[in-house]
Amino acid sequence: MKTMRKKLLPLLIAISLGTLSSAGMAAKSTDQTTQNTSTKHTISSHQQYDVSFSAANVLVHIAQARSAIHDKDQSRAEKELGAAGALLAIIKDARPTAKAIKHTQVAKEHLNFKKPADVTTDLIPIYSDLTAIEDIVPVHLARKHLEKAGQALKKGDKEVATNALVAVQEALIYTEMDLPLSSTAEHIATAQKALANGNLQQADKALEAAEGSVLYLSMEITSPLAEVRSNLYLARQDYSAKNFEEAKADLLAARKWLEVDKRSIDKTTTDAVDRFNMIRQMGKQIDKLAVKLDQHDKDFGNNIEGILKKIDSMVERELEKAFIGWKEKRPKADLRADLIEAKQHVAFAENMQFYAMSDPADIFQALDTAKSELDSAARGNLDEKSRKELNQALKELAIIRKDPKQRDLYESIRARLRGLIHNKY
């Protein structure tokens, strides 16, 4: 069973990050009802196959549509874009957050014709959905809005309850997968409209932008860091199941992959040196975890969660770098590079505050670095909506700087920055 788990877990992790591994194709031949052994993760290998296969083919259809446009074959281009749109719908339904978003929509619709008190039972499956994905998607903010909706329903306040449910959906939409997915769909819709109007040049320009977004979605995570992440997830599961020997083997595997990642870093840029130091620090943390495992320390679960959160932020940063075309040296002209760096430092500050229990000085340093990056972005050329969103992120960052325990705001800031990075505003 553990062998099957090792095959499926990286796929689940990849989907949760919006990175759809081609390994899902291999999963098609396995039992399609097999699920991850964790009681919280219930995505089947069939879903994993559909997502990874669809993501890979969206890029193909876009490329074929662009080829048809260059051949002035409008009919073939429209056909390719129709196929791409259908595949995007498949990916949308396979998102980890899709079920919670749909259940929330049901509650909103019921509020149109039911008494508020009668809608309270609709919140039960939403709570269940959030619990099911809390290990792979940030749900703290969504859960807070859901609690507000429940309180409003008990008071009979339909308007407040509706607004809170909308906020639940918005909190879940700001995940790593949703924005590039939404951006791809919008670019394809723009291209289809341009084709309908006979504007081939505009259609091609929209599809060129779509390729950047869908590349983010279809990128395969095969790096050593992804292997580190997978083995740490397994270690946490084995520890919870009191399989201590297997948990120790998982930690050892994670440590070995971390060394592979460290050896692969070419320390010729400041960015690479920073990454090397982070990996080295993470190695020390895993060594400490191994000691705590031997001692059956009660803090083991929380400590391993902190490392996983750090890896999540590092992996997302690498994907966003690829998304904006960041090759080696940090692009000075692209303010999104500032936003990417700021978002990672906010994530590190949250990690240190709630998981690593670090020295407050280190937390403040991470927050100050994030502010410096955001100040740099603010000097860039932003439209009115983007500048408003960035200013709000700066205000929330100032609040955290005064009180680092304001947990909801870390998630809110990252969501705002993610939206700016993916040009949502």
C-alpha positions as CSV (number, residue, x, y, z in Angstrom):
1,M,0.0,0.0,0.0
2,K,2.8,2.4,0.8
3,T,4.3,1.9,-2.7
4,M,1.0,3.0,-4.2
5,R,0.9,5.9,-1.8
6,K,4.3,7.1,-2.9
7,K,3.1,7.1,-6.5
8,L,-0.1,9.1,-5.8
9,L,1.1,11.6,-3.2
10,P,3.4,13.7,-5.5
11,L,0.5,13.9,-8.0
12,L,-1.9,15.3,-5.4
13,I,0.8,17.7,-4.3
14,A,1.4,18.8,-7.9
15,I,-2.3,19.4,-8.5
16,S,-2.6,21.4,-5.3
17,L,0.2,23.7,-6.5
18,G,-1.3,24.1,-10.0
19,T,1.6,22.0,-11.4
20,L,0.2,19.0,-13.2
21,S,2.6,16.2,-13.4
22,S,2.8,14.0,-16.5
23,A,3.2,11.1,-14.1
24,G,-0.6,11.2,-14.0
25,M,-0.6,9.4,-17.4
26,A,1.0,6.4,-15.7
27,A,-1.7,6.5,-13.1
28,K,-4.4,5.8,-15.7
29,S,-3.4,2.1,-15.8
30,T,-3.8,1.7,-12.0
31,D,-6.9,1.1,-10.1
32,Q,-9.0,4.2,-10.7
33,T,-10.7,4.0,-7.3
34,T,-7.5,3.9,-5.3
35,Q,-7.1,6.9,-3.1
36,N,-4.3,8.3,-1.0
37,T,-4.1,6.6,2.4
38,S,-4.4,9.9,4.2
39,T,-7.9,10.2,5.6
40,K,-8.0,13.8,4.4
41,H,-7.0,13.4,0.7
42,T,-9.6,11.8,-1.6
43,I,-8.5,12.5,-5.1
44,S,-8.5,9.5,-7.3
45,S,-5.9,8.4,-9.9
46,H,-8.5,8.9,-12.6
47,Q,-8.9,12.6,-11.6
48,Q,-5.1,12.9,-11.5
49,Y,-4.9,11.5,-15.1
50,D,-7.6,13.8,-16.4
51,V,-5.9,16.9,-14.9
52,S,-2.4,16.2,-16.1
53,F,-3.5,14.9,-19.5
54,S,-5.8,17.9,-20.0
55,A,-3.2,20.5,-19.0
56,A,-0.6,19.1,-21.3
57,N,-3.0,19.1,-24.2
58,V,-4.3,22.7,-23.7
59,L,-0.9,23.9,-24.6
60,V,-0.9,21.7,-27.7
61,H,-4.3,23.1,-28.9
62,I,-3.2,26.7,-28.3
63,A,0.0,26.1,-30.3
64,Q,-2.0,24.5,-33.1
65,A,-4.5,27.3,-33.1
66,R,-1.6,29.8,-33.4
67,S,-0.2,27.8,-36.3
68,A,-3.6,27.9,-38.0
69,I,-3.9,31.6,-37.5
70,H,-0.5,32.1,-39.2
71,D,-1.8,29.9,-42.0
72,K,-4.9,32.2,-42.1
73,D,-7.1,29.1,-41.4
74,Q,-9.7,30.7,-39.2
75,S,-12.0,27.7,-39.0
76,R,-9.2,25.3,-37.8
77,A,-8.1,27.9,-35.2
78,E,-11.6,28.2,-33.8
79,K,-11.9,24.4,-33.6
80,E,-8.6,24.1,-31.7
81,L,-9.6,26.8,-29.2
82,G,-12.9,25.0,-28.7
83,A,-11.0,21.9,-27.7
84,A,-8.7,23.9,-25.4
85,G,-11.7,25.4,-23.7
86,A,-13.3,22.0,-23.1
87,L,-10.0,20.8,-21.5
88,L,-9.8,23.8,-19.2
89,A,-13.3,22.9,-17.9
90,I,-12.0,19.5,-17.0
91,I,-9.1,21.0,-15.1
92,K,-11.4,23.5,-13.3
93,D,-13.6,20.6,-12.0
94,A,-10.5,18.8,-10.7
95,R,-9.2,21.6,-8.5
96,P,-8.9,20.8,-4.9
97,T,-11.2,23.7,-4.0
98,A,-13.9,22.9,-6.7
99,K,-16.1,21.0,-4.3
100,A,-16.1,23.6,-1.6
101,I,-16.8,26.4,-4.1
102,K,-19.8,24.5,-5.5
103,H,-21.2,23.7,-2.1
104,T,-20.9,27.3,-1.2
105,Q,-22.8,28.3,-4.3
106,V,-25.6,25.9,-3.3
107,A,-25.9,27.7,0.0
108,K,-26.0,31.1,-1.7
109,E,-28.7,29.9,-4.1
110,H,-30.8,28.5,-1.2
111,L,-30.7,31.9,0.5
112,N,-32.7,33.3,-2.4
113,F,-35.8,31.4,-1.5
114,K,-35.2,29.7,2.0
115,K,-35.3,31.1,5.5
116,P,-31.7,31.8,6.8
117,A,-32.2,29.2,9.6
118,D,-33.0,26.5,7.0
119,V,-29.7,27.2,5.2
120,T,-27.4,26.5,8.2
121,T,-27.3,22.8,7.3
122,D,-25.8,23.7,3.9
123,L,-22.7,24.9,5.7
124,I,-21.9,21.4,7.1
125,P,-20.5,20.0,3.8
126,I,-18.5,23.2,3.2
127,Y,-16.8,22.7,6.6
128,S,-16.1,19.1,5.6
129,D,-14.7,20.2,2.2
130,L,-12.3,22.7,3.9
131,T,-11.1,20.1,6.4
132,A,-10.4,17.7,3.5
133,I,-8.1,20.1,1.7
134,E,-6.6,22.1,4.6
135,D,-3.2,20.3,4.3
136,I,-2.7,21.3,0.7
137,V,-4.6,24.6,0.3
138,P,-4.8,27.6,2.7
139,V,-8.3,27.5,4.1
140,H,-7.9,29.5,7.3
141,L,-9.5,32.7,5.8
142,A,-12.3,30.8,4.1
143,R,-13.2,29.1,7.3
144,K,-13.3,32.4,9.1
145,H,-15.8,33.8,6.5
146,L,-17.8,30.6,6.8
147,E,-18.1,31.0,10.6
148,K,-19.3,34.6,10.0
149,A,-21.9,33.2,7.6
150,G,-23.1,30.7,10.1
151,Q,-23.5,33.4,12.8
152,A,-25.4,35.6,10.4
153,L,-27.8,32.7,9.4
154,K,-28.6,32.1,13.1
155,K,-29.4,35.8,13.5
156,G,-31.6,35.7,10.3
157,D,-29.3,38.3,8.6
158,K,-29.5,37.2,4.9
159,E,-27.4,40.0,3.5
160,V,-24.4,39.5,5.8
161,A,-24.7,35.7,5.3
162,T,-24.6,36.1,1.5
163,N,-21.6,38.5,1.6
164,A,-19.8,36.1,3.9
165,L,-20.4,33.2,1.5
166,V,-19.1,35.3,-1.4
167,A,-16.0,35.9,0.7
168,V,-15.6,32.2,1.2
169,Q,-15.6,31.6,-2.5
170,E,-13.2,34.5,-3.1
171,A,-10.8,33.1,-0.5
172,L,-10.8,29.8,-2.2
173,I,-10.3,31.2,-5.7
174,Y,-7.0,32.8,-4.7
175,T,-5.1,29.5,-4.8
176,E,-2.0,28.9,-6.9
177,M,-4.0,27.0,-9.5
178,D,-7.0,29.2,-10.0
179,L,-5.4,32.4,-11.2
180,P,-3.3,31.0,-14.1
181,L,-6.4,28.9,-15.0
182,S,-8.6,31.9,-15.0
183,S,-6.1,33.9,-17.0
184,T,-5.7,31.2,-19.6
185,A,-9.5,31.0,-20.0
186,E,-9.8,34.8,-20.4
187,H,-7.0,34.9,-23.0
188,I,-8.7,32.1,-25.0
189,A,-12.0,34.0,-24.8
190,T,-10.3,37.1,-26.1
191,A,-8.8,35.2,-28.9
192,Q,-12.1,33.6,-29.9
193,K,-13.8,37.0,-29.9
194,A,-11.0,38.4,-32.1
195,L,-11.3,35.5,-34.5
196,A,-15.1,36.0,-34.8
197,N,-14.3,39.6,-35.7
198,G,-11.7,38.5,-38.3
199,N,-8.8,40.1,-36.3
200,L,-6.2,37.4,-36.6
201,Q,-3.3,39.5,-35.3
202,Q,-5.2,40.3,-32.0
203,A,-6.2,36.6,-31.6
204,D,-2.6,35.5,-32.0
205,K,-1.4,38.1,-29.4
206,A,-4.0,36.8,-26.9
207,L,-2.9,33.2,-27.4
208,E,0.7,34.2,-26.9
209,A,-0.3,35.5,-23.5
210,A,-2.4,32.3,-22.9
211,E,0.7,30.2,-23.5
212,G,2.5,31.8,-20.6
213,S,-0.4,31.1,-18.2
214,V,-1.0,27.5,-19.3
215,L,2.7,26.8,-19.2
216,Y,2.5,27.6,-15.5
217,L,-0.4,25.1,-15.2
218,S,1.2,22.3,-17.2
219,M,4.7,22.6,-15.8
220,E,6.0,19.3,-14.4
221,I,7.5,19.2,-11.0
222,T,10.3,16.6,-11.1
223,S,12.9,18.6,-9.0
224,P,14.6,17.1,-6.0
225,L,12.7,19.6,-3.8
226,A,9.4,18.0,-4.9
227,E,10.8,14.7,-3.7
228,V,11.8,16.2,-0.4
229,R,8.2,17.5,-0.1
230,S,6.6,14.1,-0.9
231,N,8.8,12.3,1.6
232,L,8.0,14.8,4.4
233,Y,4.3,14.3,3.7
234,L,4.8,10.6,4.0
235,A,6.8,11.1,7.3
236,R,4.0,13.1,8.8
237,Q,1.4,10.5,7.8
238,D,3.5,7.6,9.1
239,Y,4.2,9.4,12.4
240,S,0.4,10.0,12.9
241,A,-0.2,6.3,12.3
242,K,2.6,5.5,14.8
243,N,4.6,3.8,12.0
244,F,7.8,5.3,13.4
245,E,10.3,3.1,11.5
246,E,8.7,4.1,8.2
247,A,8.6,7.8,9.3
248,K,12.3,7.6,9.9
249,A,12.9,6.1,6.5
250,D,10.8,8.9,5.0
251,L,12.9,11.5,6.7
252,L,16.1,9.9,5.6
253,A,14.9,9.9,2.0
254,A,13.9,13.6,2.3
255,R,17.4,14.4,3.6
256,K,19.1,12.6,0.7
257,W,16.9,14.4,-1.9
258,L,17.7,17.7,-0.2
259,E,21.4,17.0,-0.6
260,V,20.8,16.3,-4.3
261,D,19.0,19.6,-4.7
262,K,21.8,21.5,-2.9
263,R,24.5,20.0,-5.2
264,S,22.5,21.1,-8.2
265,I,22.6,24.8,-7.3
266,D,25.1,26.9,-9.3
267,K,26.1,29.5,-6.8
268,T,26.9,32.2,-9.3
269,T,24.1,34.6,-8.5
270,T,22.8,36.2,-5.3
271,D,19.5,34.4,-5.9
272,A,21.2,31.0,-6.1
273,V,23.3,31.7,-3.0
274,D,20.1,32.5,-1.0
275,R,18.5,29.3,-2.2
276,F,21.6,27.3,-1.2
277,N,21.5,28.8,2.3
278,M,17.8,28.1,2.6
279,I,18.3,24.5,1.6
280,R,21.2,24.1,4.0
281,Q,19.0,25.5,6.8
282,M,16.2,23.1,5.9
283,G,18.7,20.2,6.2
284,K,19.4,21.2,9.7
285,Q,15.7,21.3,10.5
286,I,15.2,17.8,9.1
287,D,18.1,16.6,11.2
288,K,16.3,18.0,14.3
289,L,13.1,16.4,13.2
290,A,14.8,13.0,13.2
291,V,15.9,13.5,16.8
292,K,12.3,14.5,17.8
293,L,11.0,11.4,16.0
294,D,13.2,9.2,18.1
295,Q,12.0,10.9,21.2
296,H,8.3,10.8,20.0
297,D,8.2,14.5,20.7
298,K,4.7,16.0,20.6
299,D,6.0,19.0,18.5
300,F,7.1,16.7,15.6
301,G,3.8,17.3,13.6
302,N,3.9,21.1,14.0
303,N,7.6,21.2,13.1
304,I,7.3,19.1,10.0
305,E,4.3,21.3,8.9
306,G,6.5,24.3,9.1
307,I,9.1,22.8,6.7
308,L,6.3,21.8,4.3
309,K,4.9,25.3,4.3
310,K,8.4,26.7,3.5
311,I,8.8,24.2,0.6
312,D,5.4,25.2,-0.7
313,S,6.5,28.9,-0.9
314,M,9.8,28.0,-2.5
315,V,8.2,25.8,-5.1
316,E,5.5,28.4,-5.9
317,R,8.3,31.0,-6.2
318,E,10.1,28.9,-8.8
319,L,6.9,28.4,-10.8
320,E,6.1,32.1,-10.7
321,K,9.7,32.9,-11.8
322,A,9.1,30.6,-14.8
323,F,5.7,32.3,-15.4
324,I,7.2,35.7,-15.8
325,G,10.3,34.5,-17.8
326,W,12.8,34.9,-14.9
327,K,15.8,32.9,-16.2
328,E,18.9,33.6,-14.1
329,K,19.3,37.3,-13.1
330,R,16.4,38.9,-11.5
331,P,14.6,41.1,-14.1
332,K,14.8,44.7,-12.9
333,A,12.2,45.9,-15.3
334,D,9.5,43.5,-14.2
335,L,7.8,44.6,-11.0
336,R,6.3,41.1,-10.6
337,A,9.8,39.9,-9.6
338,D,9.4,42.3,-6.6
339,L,6.0,40.9,-5.8
340,I,7.2,37.3,-6.0
341,E,10.0,38.0,-3.5
342,A,7.7,39.9,-1.2
343,K,5.2,37.0,-1.2
344,Q,7.9,34.5,-0.3
345,H,9.2,36.6,2.6
346,V,5.6,37.0,4.0
347,A,5.3,33.2,3.8
348,F,8.6,32.8,5.7
349,A,7.5,35.3,8.3
350,E,4.3,33.3,8.8
351,N,6.2,30.1,9.0
352,M,8.6,31.5,11.7
353,Q,5.7,32.9,13.7
354,F,3.4,29.9,13.8
355,Y,5.6,26.9,13.1
356,A,9.2,27.5,13.8
357,M,8.6,29.7,16.8
358,S,11.6,31.8,15.7
359,D,13.2,34.8,17.3
360,P,10.9,37.8,16.8
361,A,13.8,39.7,15.3
362,D,14.0,37.2,12.4
363,I,10.2,37.5,11.9
364,F,10.5,41.3,11.7
365,Q,13.4,41.1,9.3
366,A,11.4,38.9,6.9
367,L,8.5,41.4,7.1
368,D,10.7,44.4,6.6
369,T,12.3,42.7,3.5
370,A,8.8,42.1,2.2
371,K,7.9,45.7,2.7
372,S,11.1,46.8,0.9
373,E,10.1,44.6,-2.1
374,L,6.5,46.0,-2.1
375,D,7.9,49.6,-1.9
376,S,10.0,48.8,-5.0
377,A,6.9,47.4,-6.8
378,A,4.9,50.5,-5.8
379,R,7.4,52.7,-7.7
380,G,6.5,50.8,-10.9
381,N,3.9,51.5,-13.5
382,L,0.6,50.2,-12.1
383,D,-3.0,50.8,-13.2
384,E,-5.5,52.2,-10.7
385,K,-6.9,48.8,-9.6
386,S,-3.5,47.2,-9.2
387,R,-2.2,50.1,-7.2
388,K,-5.2,50.0,-4.9
389,E,-4.6,46.3,-4.3
390,L,-0.9,46.8,-3.6
391,N,-1.6,49.6,-1.2
392,Q,-4.0,47.4,0.7
393,A,-1.3,44.7,0.9
394,L,1.1,47.3,2.3
395,K,-1.5,48.4,4.9
396,E,-2.1,44.8,6.0
397,L,1.7,44.3,6.2
398,A,2.0,47.3,8.5
399,I,-0.6,45.7,10.8
400,I,1.3,42.5,11.0
401,R,4.5,44.4,11.7
402,K,2.8,45.7,14.8
403,D,1.2,42.4,15.7
404,P,2.7,39.3,14.0
405,K,-0.1,37.1,15.4
406,Q,-2.7,38.4,13.0
407,R,-2.7,35.1,11.1
408,D,-5.5,35.9,8.6
409,L,-3.6,38.8,7.2
410,Y,-0.6,36.7,6.1
411,E,-3.0,34.7,3.9
412,S,-4.8,37.8,2.7
413,I,-1.5,39.5,1.6
414,R,-0.3,36.4,-0.3
415,A,-3.7,36.2,-2.1
416,R,-3.4,39.9,-3.1
417,L,0.1,39.5,-4.4
418,R,-0.7,36.3,-6.2
419,G,-3.5,38.2,-8.0
420,L,-1.1,41.0,-9.0
421,I,1.6,38.5,-10.2
422,H,-1.0,36.8,-12.4
423,N,-2.4,40.1,-13.7
424,K,-5.8,39.6,-12.2
425,Y,-6.4,43.3,-11.4
